[in-house]
Amino acid sequence: MSQETPENKGRHLSSLVFANRRFVSSGALVICLALKWALGGRSTFPLWAIGAAIVVFGLLFRVYSAAYLCGRHIVTKIEAEELCVSGPFAHVRNPLYIGNFIIGVGCVLAFNEWYGYAAFGLEFGLMYSVIIPYEERFLSGKFGQAYDDYKAATSRFFPRLKAYPKRTETTPLFGKAALGEKFHALVLAAAFALLFFLFVR
């Protein structure tokens, strides 16, 4: 019987994290809320309101980005019918994850606890250090030189003002993208409602 290699184990871990990425983030949020309740934490209305506004902006940015993927962004198995290099993807490789970062900043600001910042930094750093290389290996293997050229001209997280010169025109599907964000929107709405009624003073 052949033994599983470390490389294959790494692929399985990356696949597992990718498939459950939204539940990892939601779980971290639930744990932090439970901890805040157990420790008797507090927040303020200004922090809650500013955090909520930042979260809404992050969600809208995710919708804007996902529209250029034709709304095909909530998947549990890595796939890509074509290489998306239009819209925000012409300036940065992971605009959806930038949206997640913005949402996380809004959450921890409203949460108003030091361990919230620590949990967010740990969760975001560990999860995307696994997911992003996994996606990049897949895209490089599927699209070859086309992806390698795109990767060389764009950054993972820091948008460049100059758009990718080989970008293609894609019609964004905002309605489909918005529907794909229902899970995120509901979880965040519930979390902010709990924050407001239980912790805002």
N, C-alpha and C positions, 0 to 999 in steps of 0.2 A: 504494500500500500504506500503510495507516494505521500510525503508529508507536505503540508501547505507551507509555501515559502513566505518569508517576511513581506515580500512585495505583494503577494496575493492577500495577505492579512491586512496590509495597508489599504488595498483597494476595497476590501470588504468594509473596513472602518469608514473610509471616505464615503462609500455608497450609503452606509447606514446613517451617517451624520447628514448627508445631503437629503435623504428621503425624509428625515424627521426634523429638518432645520427649523420649521416654524413652531414645532412643539417644544423644541429646546428653548427658544426665546420665550414662549408663553409660559413654560414651566418655571423658568428663572423669575419671571414677573410674579407668578403666583407665590413662589417661595418667599420672595422679598416682601410681598404684601402680608403674608402670614407672619413673617418675622417682625415686621413693623407693628402688627397688631399685638403680638405676644410681648413685645418690649415696650408697648405704650408710646409709640412714636407720634409725632405731630408734623403738620405742614401748615402752610399759610395760603390764603386765597390768591395773593399775587403770584406766588410760585406755581400754584396749581394752574392758574389761568395762562401764564406764560408757557408753562410746560405743555398744556393742551394745544395752544396755538402752534408751537413747534412741532408737535406730533401731527397735527392736521397738515402742516406744510410738508412733512416727511411722507405722509400718506399720498398727498397729491403728487409729489415728485415720483413716488413709486408708480402711480397710475400713469403719469406722463411717460416714464421709462418703459413700463410694461406694454404700453400701446404700440411701441415699435417692435415688440416681439409678438404682435397680433394677439396679445392676452395669454400666450402660452408660457406663463412663468411660474405657475403653481403646479409643479410636477414632482413626482416622487422618484422618478428615474431620469438620469441625465440624458438629454436628447437635444438635437438641433437639426432642423430641416435645411436651414441656410445660415450663413454667417451674418449676423446683424451688425451693421456698421453705420447706421443712420440715426437721426435724432440725437439724443444724448450719448449714444454709443459711438458717435463719431468723435467725441471729445474725451471719453473715459470708458474703460472696459467694464466697470461694474456699477452703473448708476443705481441699480436696484439696491445694492448693498450700501451705497451712500445714503439712500432713502432710509434704510434700516438704522444707520448710524444716527441720522437726524432724529428719527423716532426715539431711539434709545436715549439721546441727550434730553429730549423733552420729558421722557418718563422719569429719569433720575432727578431732573430739576424739580418736578412736581413731587416726587417721592421724598426729597429733602432728608436723606440719611447718607452718612459717609459710606456705609456698606453697600448702598445702592450703586454708587459710582464704581466701587470695587467689583461688585458682581457683574455690572454691565461691561466693564473693561475686560474682565476675565472671560465672560461668555462670548463677547464679540471677537476678541483676539484669538481664542482657542478655536471657535467654530469656523471662522473664515480662514484661519491658517490651514485648515483641513480642506474646506470646500473649494476655495479658489484654485489651489494647485490641481485638485482633482478635475475641475472644469477645464482648466487650461490644458491639461494633458489630453483630455477628450477632444477638445476643439482642435488642437494641433494635430492629433491623429486623424481627425475626420477631414479637416480643410487644408492641412499641409501648409504650403508656402503662403497661401492667402491669409491664414491666421497668423503665421509668424511675422508677416509684413505688418499686419494690423497691430499685433502685440508690440512690435518694435516702435510703432508710431504713437502709441497711447499708453496711459498710465493706469494702474489698477484702481487708484482712488483719487488722484489729483487731476481734475479736468484741465485740459489744455485748450487755450483760446482758439488755436488753429485747428479746424476740423480735419479729420482724416481725409486725405486727398482722393482716396479710392472709394469713398462712401457711395452708397446707392440710395436712390429715392424709394422710400417705403411709406405707404399710407397708414398712419397710426389708427388703431382701433380702440378709441378711448372707452367706449361702452363696455366692450369685452374685458378690457383691462380693469375697469372699475369693478365689474362683477367678480373678478379674480381676487379683489382685495377685501371681500366681505368678511372672511375669517379674521384678518388683521383688524379691520375696523370694529368688529363686534367685541373682540377680546380687549382692545384698547379702550373702547367705550365703557365696557364693564369695569375695567381696572380703574379708570378715572372717576367713574361714579362711586366706586368703593372708597377711593382716596378722598373724594369730596365729603361723603357722608360720615366716614369713620375717623378721618384724620385732620381735616382742614379746620383750623381754629382761628 
